[in-house]
């Protein structure tokens, strides 16, 4: 994996903080729902619909980033840059 800049490290730290805050807010909102039926339905909405939508959007960004890295490079070179196996890089490029 390539070295990261201090700016990159700050972005990673910011993502961790934002994610922790987001998850904490979701948990608090869910825990505050009075009825067990509504609480279960809200939790299911989050896990079955909202969270997968977020994952898809983020995966598209990841795929695009790997695609940018691929320009003028072999799969092996991209693999070395991001610390993943060649087959995994190939899968990412194919949107898997």
Protein Blocks (a to p, Z undefined) as FASTA:
>chain_A
ZZddfklmmmmmmmmmmmmmmmmmmmmmmmmpmblklmmmmmmmmmmmmmmmmmmmmmmm
mmmmmmmmmnopafklmmmmnopafklmmmmmnoZZ
